[in-house]
Amino acid sequence: MQPHGRGAAGRARSAGQVAAVRRRRLLAGTAGGVVVAVALLTAFVWPGFGLPPAPAPTATVTAPPPSPSISPAAREGEQTDLTAALPDTVLQYVQRGLAESTTWGAQDDVVEAWEVTYADGEGAGATVVTLQVGQWADEPAAEGFAAAWLADAGEPSKQGEVTVGDEVTGTYAVVPGGAGSATVTWRNGTVVLTATGPADVVEDFYSAYPL
């Protein structure tokens, strides 16, 4: 039998060891709880943390605009500021003739008016767009003529505003014609233009035209 004093000391050490183990377990549990709490707090407070990564943006491939396959016709005579502003190429369509308009004239109070033929090739198989363009002395005169012209042309299938940047400079309207054709009429300030050709062509032509 062990002495009484030695047994008490052993029991004291055993009790101390048990208490130490309990403290270590308590500290470990507390530390784990802190880690979980920090993770949860970060997931709600830090935007995007804890969420799956955002998908990579999808690249958009834009096809290059169609290019002309023929050369523009030579311009004869002295050019005005208006004719100088008329492009020789619009998408795949090329200027194949520029002459004074026989459609718009002095009876329309126009300052100057021209007819321009655009085509995407030569021969009978080419797609042709015919442009009438005129300039009036001021915007009210151009607006009045465009309104009267459209009233005679027929019911538009589409119409809207012409804008340059954030400024509205006029209006446009698409009027269907016979045999799958259409005419787009638009006004930009003092200039009025019409483009006549296949219905599936003239709207793209108008959208790409710089005036």
For each residue, the residues with C-beta under 8 A, 3 or more apart:
1:
2: 6 7
3: 6 7
4: 7 8
5: 8 9
6: 2 3 9 10
7: 2 3 4 10 11
8: 4 5 11 12
9: 5 6 12 13
10: 6 7 13 14
11: 7 8 14 15
12: 8 9 15 16
13: 9 10 16 17
14: 10 11 17 18
15: 11 12 18 19
16: 12 13 19 20
17: 13 14 20 21
18: 14 15 21 22
19: 15 16 22 23
20: 16 17 23 24
21: 17 18 24 25
22: 18 19 25 26
23: 19 20 26 27
24: 20 21 27 28
25: 21 22 28 29
26: 22 23 29 30
27: 23 24 30 31
28: 24 25 31 32
29: 25 26 32 33
30: 26 27 33 34
31: 27 28 34 35
32: 28 29 35 36
33: 29 30 36 37
34: 30 31 37 38
35: 31 32 38 39
36: 32 33 39 40
37: 33 34 40 41
38: 34 35 41 42
39: 35 36 42 43 50
40: 36 37 43 44
41: 37 38 44 45
42: 38 39 45 46 49 50
43: 39 40 46 49 50
44: 40 41
45: 41 42
46: 42 43 49
47:
48: 51
49: 42 43 46
50: 39 42 43
51: 48
52:
53:
54:
55:
56:
57:
58:
59:
60:
61:
62:
63:
64: 67
65: 91 208
66: 91 92
67: 64 92
68: 71 72 89 92 93 94 120
69: 92 120 121
70: 94 96 119 120 121 122
71: 68 94
72: 68 88 89 94 95 96
73: 95 96 97 98
74:
75: 79 83 98
76:
77:
78:
79: 75 83 84
80: 83 84 112
81: 84 85
82: 85 86 112 114 133 135 191
83: 75 79 80 86 98 114
84: 79 80 81
85: 81 82 210 211
86: 82 83 95 98 114 116 131 133 211
87: 90 95 209 210
88: 72 94 95
89: 68 72 93 94 95
90: 87 93 118 129 205 208 209
91: 65 66 204 205 208
92: 66 67 68 69 120
93: 68 89 90 118 119 120 127 129 205
94: 68 70 71 72 88 89 118 119 120
95: 72 73 86 87 88 89 98 116 117 118
96: 70 72 73 117 118 119
97: 73 115 116 117
98: 73 75 83 86 95 114 115 116 117
99: 114 115
100: 113 114 115
101: 104 105 113 114 115 132 133 134
102: 105 115
103: 113 115 132
104: 101 108 110 113 132 134
105: 101 102 108 110 113
106: 109 110
107:
108: 104 105 113 134 145
109: 106 136 137 141 145
110: 104 105 106 113 134 135 136 145
111: 134 135 136 137
112: 80 82 134 135
113: 100 101 103 104 105 108 110 132 133 134 135
114: 82 83 86 98 99 100 101 132 133 134
115: 97 98 99 100 101 102 103 130 131 132 133
116: 86 95 97 98 130 131 133
117: 95 96 97 98 128 129 130 131
118: 90 93 94 95 96 128 129 130 131 205
119: 70 93 94 96 122 126 127 128 129
120: 68 69 70 92 93 94 126 127
121: 69 70 125 126 127
122: 70 119 126
123: 126
124:
125: 121
126: 119 120 121 122 123
127: 93 119 120 121 197 198 201
128: 117 118 119 197
129: 90 93 117 118 119 195 196 197 201 202 205
130: 115 116 117 118 195 196 197
131: 86 115 116 117 118 193 194 195 196
132: 101 103 104 113 114 115 193 194 196
133: 82 86 101 113 114 115 116 191 192 193 211
134: 101 104 108 110 111 112 113 114 145 191 192 193
135: 82 110 111 112 113 142 190 191
136: 109 110 111 139 141 142 145 190 191 192
137: 109 111 141 190
138: 141 142 190
139: 136 142 143 189 190
140: 143 144
141: 109 136 137 138 144 145 190
142: 135 136 138 139 145 146 187 189 190 191 192
143: 139 140 146 147 170 187
144: 140 141 147 148
145: 108 109 110 134 136 141 142 148 149 192
146: 142 143 149 150 170 171 185 186 187 192
147: 143 144 150 151
148: 144 145 151 152
149: 145 146 152 153 185 192 194
150: 146 147 153 156 173 175 185
151: 147 148
152: 148 149
153: 149 150 173 175 183 185
154: 175 176
155: 175
156: 150 159 173 174 175
157: 174 175 176 182
158: 173 174 203
159: 156 171 172 173 174
160: 171 172
161: 168 170 171 172
162: 168 169 170 171 172 186 187 188
163: 166 167 168 169
164: 167 169 188
165:
166: 163
167: 163 164
168: 161 162 163
169: 162 163 164 187 188 189
170: 143 146 161 162 186 187 188 189
171: 146 159 160 161 162 186 187
172: 159 160 161 162 184 185 186 187 206
173: 150 153 156 158 159 184 185 186
174: 156 157 158 159 182 183 184 202 203
175: 150 153 154 155 156 157 182 183 184 185
176: 154 157 181 182 199
177: 181 182 183 196 199
178: 181
179:
180: 198 199 200
181: 176 177 178 196 197 198 199 202
182: 157 174 175 176 177 196 197 198 199 202 203
183: 153 174 175 177 194 195 196 202
184: 172 173 174 175 194 195 202 203 205 206
185: 146 149 150 153 172 173 175 192 193 194
186: 146 162 170 171 172 173 192 193 194 206
187: 142 143 146 162 169 170 171 172 191 192 193
188: 162 164 169 170 191 193 211
189: 139 142 169 170
190: 135 136 137 138 139 141 142
191: 82 133 134 135 136 142 187 188 211
192: 133 134 136 142 145 146 149 185 186 187
193: 131 132 133 134 185 186 187 188 209 211
194: 131 132 149 183 184 185 186
195: 129 130 131 183 184 202 205 206 209
196: 129 130 131 132 177 181 182 183 202
197: 127 128 129 130 181 182 201 202 205
198: 127 180 181 182 201 202
199: 176 177 180 181 182 202 203
200: 180 203
201: 127 129 197 198 204 205
202: 129 174 181 182 183 184 195 196 197 198 199 205 206
203: 158 174 182 184 199 200 206 207
204: 91 201 207 208
205: 90 91 93 118 129 184 195 197 201 202 208 209
206: 172 184 186 195 202 203 209
207: 203 204
208: 65 90 91 204 205
209: 87 90 193 195 205 206
210: 85 87
211: 85 86 133 188 191 193
